[in-house]
Amino acid sequence: MSDTPPDRLSVDPSSPHHDADVLQRGVGIRFKGEEKTNVEEYCVSEGWVRLALGNRVDRKGKALTVKLQGVVEPYFQNN
């Protein structure tokens, strides 16, 4: 496995960008230089993250999110 996290990753198992092996390894996200722990999805090349809004969910049970633009820096927490 590579030492760099993927360009795009999602924690939602129904997403085409979900990768359980990478998530199990542990991915941390710095967004605009600040550590974020509520990231649902990110894309480095497009420069955005989707952050969960507390524990709110939509009618299908998925977390409500907000998409923010900025510098995204993913890294592996456990090597």
C-alpha positions as CSV (number, residue, x, y, z in Angstrom):
1,M,0.0,0.0,0.0
2,S,1.2,3.5,-0.8
3,D,2.4,5.9,1.9
4,T,0.2,8.7,0.5
5,P,-3.5,8.7,1.1
6,P,-5.8,8.7,-2.0
7,D,-6.8,11.9,-3.7
8,R,-10.5,11.4,-2.8
9,L,-12.0,9.3,0.0
10,S,-15.4,8.8,1.6
11,V,-16.5,7.1,4.9
12,D,-19.9,6.2,3.3
13,P,-19.8,2.6,2.3
14,S,-22.3,3.2,-0.6
15,S,-19.9,5.8,-2.2
16,P,-17.7,4.8,-5.1
17,H,-14.8,6.6,-3.3
18,H,-15.0,4.4,-0.2
19,D,-12.0,2.2,0.6
20,A,-12.3,0.2,3.8
21,D,-8.6,-0.8,3.9
22,V,-7.4,2.8,3.8
23,L,-9.9,3.9,6.4
24,Q,-8.8,1.0,8.7
25,R,-5.2,2.2,8.4
26,G,-6.4,5.6,9.8
27,V,-6.5,8.8,7.7
28,G,-6.2,12.2,9.4
29,I,-7.2,15.5,7.7
30,R,-5.8,19.0,8.0
31,F,-8.2,21.5,6.4
32,K,-6.8,25.0,6.1
33,G,-4.1,24.1,8.6
34,E,-6.5,22.9,11.3
35,E,-7.1,19.3,12.3
36,K,-10.6,18.1,11.5
37,T,-12.2,15.0,13.0
38,N,-15.7,15.2,11.5
39,V,-14.8,14.8,7.8
40,E,-17.2,12.6,5.8
41,E,-15.5,12.9,2.4
42,Y,-12.6,14.9,0.9
43,C,-10.9,15.6,-2.4
44,V,-7.4,17.0,-2.5
45,S,-7.3,17.9,-6.3
46,E,-10.6,19.8,-6.1
47,G,-9.8,21.3,-2.7
48,W,-12.9,20.5,-0.7
49,V,-14.1,18.6,2.4
50,R,-17.6,17.5,3.5
51,L,-18.0,18.0,7.2
52,A,-20.8,16.4,9.3
53,L,-23.1,18.8,11.0
54,G,-23.1,17.4,14.6
55,N,-25.3,14.2,14.8
56,R,-28.0,15.4,12.5
57,V,-29.2,13.0,9.9
58,D,-31.5,13.2,6.8
59,R,-34.6,11.1,6.3
60,K,-32.5,8.2,5.0
61,G,-30.3,8.1,8.1
62,K,-27.2,9.6,6.4
63,A,-25.3,12.4,8.2
64,L,-26.1,16.0,7.1
65,T,-23.0,17.6,5.7
66,V,-21.6,20.9,4.5
67,K,-19.1,21.3,1.7
68,L,-16.2,23.7,2.3
69,Q,-13.5,24.8,-0.1
70,G,-9.9,25.2,0.9
71,V,-6.5,23.4,1.2
72,V,-6.9,19.7,2.1
73,E,-3.9,17.8,3.6
74,P,-4.6,14.1,4.3
75,Y,-2.1,11.9,6.1
76,F,-1.9,8.4,7.6
77,Q,-2.2,8.3,11.4
78,N,-1.0,4.7,11.8
79,N,2.0,3.5,9.8
